[in-house]
């Protein structure tokens, strides 16, 4: 992160916590975290999430000196033990069916959020 976003993080830390740190330190910290973030984004998912929530929140952001629309996409699954798992978060230009297809295709390629016997049809009785 360089320039605006780094200084935005620096200003936010000063405002919320009264902590003064340099933009270089913010940049170093975020650069160190990027491999872990990438690892989390690409992790394999559990085989079964019987309940999956999909949501996108529209917002406006200043980009290249003008205000543009964006959407923050989030998918949360509930596993068979009842635990919630954030399956992923994405930023898109705006909420659209085309972007949702990209999100769902990525989730499928990571192994989720399907469930054997949960194909959207009627429930199957376990004998």
Buried (B, 14 or more C-beta within 10 A) or exposed (E): BEEEEBEEBBEEBEEEEEEEEEBEEBBEEBEEEEEEEEEEEEEEBBEBBBBBEBEBEEEEEEEEEEEEEBBBBBBBBBBEEEEEBEBBEBEBEEBEEEBBEEBBEBBEEBEBBBBEEBEEEEEEEEE
